[in-house]
Amino acid sequence: MAQFETVEVSTDLLICGGGMAACGAAVEAAYWAKKQGLKVTMVDKATPDRSGAVAMGLSAINTYMGVVEGENTPEGFVKYVRGDLMGITREDLVYDIGRHVDGTVNLFEKWGLPFWRDHETGKRVRGGKWQIMINGESYKVIVAEAAKNALAEMGDKGEVIDRVFILEPLLDGDRIAGAVGFSVRENKIYVFKAKAVMAAMGGAVGVFRPRSVGEGLGRSWYPPFSSGSSAYFTIKAGAEMTCQEVRFIPVRFKDGYGPVGAWFLFFKAKAKNALGEDYMVTNAAELEKWGPYGKVKPVPANLRNWLGMLDVNAGKGPIYMHTPEAMAAFGDAIPDEKARKKRMKELEAEAWEDYLDMTVSQALLWAGENIRPEDRPSEIAGAEPYFIGSHSGASGAWCSGPEDLAPKEYFWGYNRMTTVKGLFAAGDACGASSHKFSSGSHTEGRIAAKAAVAFIVDNPSEPKIDKAQLDAIIERINRPMKLFEENHAKSSDPNINPAFMKPRQYMHRIQKIMDEYAGGYSCAYTTSAKLMEKGLEKLAMLKEDSEKLAAENLHELMRCFENIHRTAQAEVHIRTMLFREETRWPGYYFRSDIPTIKDPEWRVFVNIAMDPKTGEYSLKKIPVIELVK
């Protein structure tokens, strides 16, 4: 077995990740750190040009206020997010993003991102109340270039390290001291020593069994390389986590996972059941069961899901997106036949571009199934559950808010710092601040980075690294490859061996457990206390078996630890769902044993933390404080 070389990197601020939040952090940190003579290091499992949720591109920026244009306000944004999350949101964090996000979007255009502009007014084209349309195939490349340039301008005080998978946090008592990872290209273990660390490593996919099977295994809506590393890192550091029960079920074009937002918001398409009924109309009375949140406009995403699921469960499926009707409606509004034909051609091009910009596989699937969306409706369905703090979910770390906005219960010194000193979180890693999407995640990265530099200035001492802790982590990294090397000859098939299991086998087990006991798609997103208790029992056995994970090469080594990261996310999810004794988000998950919402008793945050020394979990309620009336 090849020996790993240990590489030590000392820095002041360590940014873990390469997505939108990490790139925002790099840009902002470079500005403030340069003034203080501090070093900033960004470490990414991939490479920032195509890392994170925007890797394939995007056709719209989903969070833009338009404050200068008089279109929206941060206060209105807070009300929207609060309504969509059924009353559970950190209004200080959401408002903080709302008041800064337009500046971030303006930077994107300055850096070269092409925006759709109205030919007559010159204004940015809206795709919805909060969305603006872009030509975004190279969105991430443009944003990453700005981040890399900002760090390069720092000289030897700024660096980007690609292809290194951050594995474990390093602690100095109650303070973060750095991180350990390994290269996915070379036999190198990296030990990062830092005065502050930012977790921005994305959400989690692959925790639940996907709808995709066979050669499509791994196809998902959210990036399959998002493996719960943000959650694992912050949990293992002892940080308090929040909203871990709030997973997200996106309704997407079936099998291709193409987003439906542009069709709903820009093209004004309707989704209907197989009988041609608009379930948002025929099932409208169901909204009365969900308290004041059923009266919110727009209807919360989970309740929209729920009304469609009711029809599927009643035998009225499948559900179709009626794309031809939407296209025809645009044409009907233009009386001149020549102008109408011209506009219809433009709309067809825009519809295809929407997917070629961000979900090429959807365009390929339509072509493979002989579907022209302007001629035939397309089937839509709920995906498997995802953990994502930047979209319509809310899972992530419990972070301090801004000093000028946060109530005392939500503030402990530095904006977006977790409950661990010097450990900051942004994007999917920061909980209870939904609907930030790409622009808001970049904004939150900037906010957190500025605060992290301030923390370093106030706390300039070097944290101490516990050698025993470090040695144990390095031994753990070596173990899967050592296990394979010592035992692979015991079988003629490297994937079947009495001494170990491969990462794919582990992945199938965790996905089966979560699907069947924690409310996956095959169970209609339904679970109960008894099912979850059984799921925890099976997860405990799976965690024991994780010691037998084996890796044939560096890629499989990465897969081993991605599985371990996903397991941590899975466990806190079940524990918090079990603790919250109600169904608050039907359409995301449904507790068949407690099928109702319970206000005011459960209009609270559920926070969970693991003691790094004992591995024991503790859970508690935190009051929801409204700041915007």
MOFENUR-V552689 format. One record per backbone hydrogen bond with DSSP energy under -0.5 kcal/mol. NH is the residue of the N-H (numbers start at 1). CO is the residue of the C=O. If there is no record, write none. Layout:
{{NH:CO} {NH:CO}}
//
This chain:
{{5:187} {7:5} {7:189} {8:6} {9:191} {11:193} {12:39} {13:39} {14:196} {15:13} {15:41} {16:14} {16:198} {17:15} {17:43} {19:200} {23:19} {24:20} {25:21} {26:22} {27:23} {28:24} {29:25} {30:26} {31:27} {32:28} {33:29} {34:30} {35:31} {36:32} {36:33} {37:33} {37:34} {38:33} {40:157} {41:13} {42:159} {43:15} {43:41} {44:161} {50:47} {51:48} {55:52} {57:54} {58:136} {61:132} {62:60} {64:130} {70:67} {71:66} {77:73} {78:74} {79:75} {80:76} {81:77} {82:78} {83:79} {84:80} {85:81} {86:83} {87:82} {88:85} {89:87} {90:432} {91:89} {94:90} {95:91} {96:92} {97:93} {98:94} {99:95} {100:96} {100:97} {101:97} {103:100} {104:100} {105:101} {106:102} {107:103} {108:104} {109:105} {110:106} {111:107} {112:108} {112:109} {113:108} {114:135} {116:133} {118:123} {122:118} {125:116} {127:131} {128:131} {132:61} {133:125} {134:59} {135:114} {136:134} {139:136} {140:54} {142:138} {143:139} {144:140} {145:141} {146:142} {147:143} {148:144} {149:145} {150:146} {151:147} {152:148} {153:149} {154:151} {155:152} {157:154} {158:155} {159:40} {161:42} {162:160} {163:46} {164:44} {165:182} {166:164} {167:180} {168:180} {170:178} {172:175} {175:172} {176:421} {177:170} {178:170} {179:192} {180:168} {181:190} {182:165} {183:188} {184:163} {188:186} {189:5} {190:181} {191:7} {192:179} {192:190} {193:9} {193:191} {194:177} {194:192} {195:12} {196:12} {197:422} {198:14} {199:197} {199:424} {200:16} {200:198} {204:387} {205:226} {209:511} {216:213} {217:214} {219:216} {226:223} {227:225} {228:203} {230:202} {232:228} {233:229} {234:230} {235:231} {236:232} {237:233} {238:235} {239:234} {241:608} {242:396} {243:606} {244:606} {246:243} {247:245} {248:386} {250:248} {252:250} {252:381} {253:258} {254:379} {256:254} {257:253} {264:260} {265:261} {266:261} {266:262} {267:262} {269:263} {272:320} {273:277} {274:316} {276:273} {279:277} {281:278} {282:278} {283:279} {284:281} {286:283} {287:284} {288:285} {289:286} {290:287} {291:288} {293:290} {294:291} {295:292} {296:293} {300:293} {304:300} {305:301} {306:302} {307:303} {308:304} {309:305} {310:306} {311:307} {312:308} {313:309} {314:310} {315:312} {316:311} {319:380} {320:272} {321:378} {322:270} {322:320} {323:321} {326:322} {327:323} {328:324} {329:325} {330:326} {331:327} {332:328} {333:329} {334:331} {335:333} {340:336} {341:337} {342:338} {343:339} {344:340} {345:341} {346:342} {347:343} {348:344} {349:345} {350:346} {351:347} {352:348} {353:349} {354:350} {355:351} {355:352} {356:352} {357:353} {358:355} {359:355} {362:359} {363:359} {364:360} {365:361} {366:362} {367:363} {368:364} {369:365} {370:367} {371:366} {372:370} {373:371} {375:372} {376:372} {378:321} {380:319} {381:252} {383:250} {386:248} {387:204} {388:386} {393:388} {394:246} {395:246} {396:242} {397:429} {398:240} {399:397} {400:417} {401:410} {405:402} {406:402} {410:407} {411:408} {416:400} {417:414} {418:423} {421:174} {421:419} {423:420} {424:197} {424:422} {425:416} {426:199} {429:426} {430:427} {431:397} {431:429} {432:394} {435:391} {437:390} {440:436} {441:437} {442:438} {443:439} {444:440} {445:441} {446:442} {447:443} {448:444} {449:445} {450:446} {451:447} {452:448} {453:449} {454:450} {455:451} {456:452} {457:453} {458:454} {459:455} {466:171} {466:464} {467:465} {470:466} {471:467} {472:468} {473:469} {474:470} {475:471} {476:472} {477:473} {478:474} {479:475} {480:476} {482:478} {483:479} {484:480} {485:481} {486:482} {487:483} {488:484} {490:487} {491:488} {494:492} {496:493} {497:500} {500:497} {501:548} {503:550} {505:502} {506:502} {507:503} {508:504} {509:505} {510:506} {511:507} {512:508} {513:509} {514:510} {515:511} {516:512} {517:513} {518:514} {520:515} {523:520} {524:521} {525:520} {526:523} {527:590} {532:528} {533:529} {534:530} {535:531} {536:532} {537:533} {538:534} {539:535} {540:536} {541:537} {542:538} {543:539} {544:540} {545:541} {546:542} {547:544} {548:545} {549:546} {550:501} {551:480} {557:553} {558:554} {559:555} {560:556} {561:557} {562:558} {563:559} {564:560} {565:561} {566:562} {567:563} {568:564} {569:565} {570:566} {571:567} {572:568} {573:569} {574:570} {575:571} {576:572} {577:573} {578:574} {579:575} {580:576} {581:579} {582:580} {583:596} {584:582} {588:585} {589:585} {590:525} {592:527} {592:590} {594:591} {599:597} {602:598} {603:600} {604:602} {605:622} {607:605} {607:620} {608:241} {609:618} {611:616} {612:610} {615:611} {618:609} {620:607} {622:605} {624:603} {625:623} {626:624} {629:627}}
//
